[in-house]
Amino acid sequence: MAKKTESEVTLEMYQSVVQATDKQRRLRSSTFWGLFNIKSRRTTVVDRIANMLDNQNLRVVVKSGRNFGEEDGPDWIVLTPKLLPELEVVTEKVSPSEWPSPEWFEMMRTRAFESEREVEAYFISPILEKLGYDYDDISIGYAVEMFKGVQKIKTEADFVLFNGPGRAKENALMVIEAKKGDKGISIDHLGQAKSYAQELLPACYMLSNGQQIVVYQFNGMLIPDERIMDFDRAELQDKWAALYGYISKQATIQRKKWMEGQISKAKGLA
């Protein structure tokens, strides 16, 4: 099994903190550094990990009072979220004016998928149609240029939804990653979708394997993105109003405009 990268470990730590009831995670120092597969705590290594945690909006406290990286193995390291500015959404709630039929929901609940392409064609595409996206809005296999370290690479997002036929970044509304039905949604898949979002600046990004649907609101890299929905397709009918309110075309256009305003304000204060 491939070892996790430091960025993957850091993201998993953040996810465990924000999902915890007390919004913290306590780890023995030996366990903490072991997760990063770090055996020698040189100053450059400690600084690198500290910066990664800081960028992930995590605060680090060593219970013994020692400096981070200088603690003993049995010492406790406590991770908590940094105090972050609240982004208050002032947009109006979007509700569906017309619901899919019960027969449609039943079909979506019981369909079997043999490949990732079938998940895209027979699950994600029908949902997008019901959410108000037109043929011209949908780009399948959208080419994205991004940096991996210092190297610029070309890759493809499974779906990128735009406001109309224009494919400029300012028209990007949502990124969707599809996976094969027998594969769960992993931290790698999440990192992939998030990396596309950071390049395209959409309102949201979604992941689905035809069984599970996970939706994140993209917060423009001002604060951590927020997981707003995570449910099984058997719940699609019960969750439809909320799903529509977050990722319908009308909702994503509205939130995209709001987020662009927040980014502009942040740049003005920089």
PyMOL commands that set and color helices and strands:
alter all, ss='L'
color gray80, all
select helices_A, chain A and resi 6-19+29-35+43-55+102-110+116-130+135-137+169-171+187-200+233-247+249-269
alter helices_A, ss='H'
color red, helices_A
select strands_A, chain A and resi 25-28+58-62+76-81+138-148+151-162+172-178+204-208+212-217+226-232
alter strands_A, ss='S'
color yellow, strands_A
deselect
rebuild
show_as cartoon
